[in-house]
């Protein structure tokens, strides 16, 4: 459907002290090794968490997408998505950019388009999804400190985000916003064929348009460490130091060129991540 008929996402930037967060299930189901097959067409790849990660500075930012769209100019563009979500404000900002792009916008959901990434996925003229891919829609998640009065204010603050998401999904599918809100309340996982049947996507992707880069535990392990540290309330400086050491250890283990050693290191990293998360959350 023409994306210019889709509603704009008009929401205020998050208040100080509030950060949107990832759904743990989305992170568990995300396979970061899934990529798009090579093509000569102008493309933008959304293959990481949405927004600048508080702990590492990595992630898919609206500034990066704006720069890529400027470089592409008025030409048609394909946006490949495989992301567990992240910052909802950034996701809506990127959605708005795609909605306003002069050329034709094709969205390819290669693996997971969860939460904020699913909003980005609604910003195309044509949306295609892998048969084994998923969209996940839910109410906005946040991580926020504060007393009971402040937490009530944050709950009220989130309502426009949820309402805007419901309006966007409703415009894409042709359903009403109340039906979309029910799906969001239930944290709905919508598979490829179901996404087409329900109107979230227009067609399925051909299998030869997707490539799996193979073993992916190491990069996923880093994200799990970040989530565990965030949940523990550890100071950012200390968390960044531990993450840097963790990444350095993975690079050293995989730099010897031996696949067996790399796989063993990745497996060990996952075990250590689980132990670290358990110890932090049980403090």
Buried (B, 14 or more C-beta within 10 A) or exposed (E): BEBEEBBBBEBEEBEEEBBBBBBEBBBEBBBBBBBBEEEEEBBBBBBBBBBBBBBBEBBBBBEBBEEBBEEBEEEBBBBBBBBBBBBBBBBBBBBBBBBEBEBBBBBBBBBBBBBBBBBBBBBBBBBBBBBBBBBBBBBBBBBBEEEEEBEEEBEEBBEBBBBBBBBBBBBBBEBEBEBBBEBBEEBBBBBBBBBBEBBBBBEBBEEEBBEEEEBBBBBBBBBBBBBBBBBBEBEEEEBBEBBEEBBEBBEEBBEEEEEEEBBEBBBBBBEBBEEBBEEBEEE
